[in-house]
Amino acid sequence: MSFSVAELYTSLLKAFGHQDWWPMDHSYHVTEGTDPRDEVIIGTVLTQNTAWANVEKALSNLKTAHALSLKAILDLKEDQLRLLIQPSGFFNQKAQRLRLVAEALDKDLDGFFRQDLSRARAKLLTLNGIGPETADSILLYAGNLPCFVVDAYTKRLCTRLPLPVANDAYETIQQYFEQELSRLFPEQQIQVYKELHALIVECAKNYCRTTPLCTECPLRRGCQQAL
Ligand code: SF4
């Protein structure tokens, strides 16, 4: 038996329940009068090459400094920004990337997300240090646009289960998931893109780690690499 995307989604949803990503602090934005989408955009850059727990510390620092918005990122002095985001690692690079993203999006976030999806994606990909995973996370979670996110965890599951796109390129894997999920859930496409990505992360953090913990894994039945 091999896995289909439908089985993957239903198995993970049954095991972990709805994840309701992206995690963000709505009350902060109500109090500060800032746009919650800014927190998502900032979080997508900070989460590059680090664990979410480190991102949370950096986000907490930004909140304490009343600086969890794209405008505030542009207003901060660069050394202040580096210090605040230090817990997320690679803070010199990430400070530069945050400024680039903030410059590109801050003036007209609604307009940015209203344009054609492929144009918005292409524009994000021109920004130094913004690759497909970060761009697609911004488009899906901040823009609420139909763009499935392929991360290292997704690639790992594709290879281990396997799915037909094991070892394929980012865009090939993305198209496969988008086609399958759109066919299966035509009315809930965006919501299911978000949910499955979050569920895959949950499975990979708990079970399908670098050294897999297969015994309790909800995908064990049918996984060809189950130990
Ligand atoms: S059974 Fe093991 S290898 Fe397969 S998905 Fe689960 S943890 Fe990964």
Boltz pocket constraint, residues with backbone or C-beta under 6 A from the ligand:
constraints:
  - pocket:
      binder: B
      contacts: [[A, 157], [A, 160], [A, 161], [A, 207], [A, 208], [A, 209], [A, 212], [A, 213], [A, 214], [A, 217], [A, 218], [A, 219], [A, 220], [A, 223], [A, 224], [A, 225], [A, 226], [A, 227]]
      max_distance: 6.0
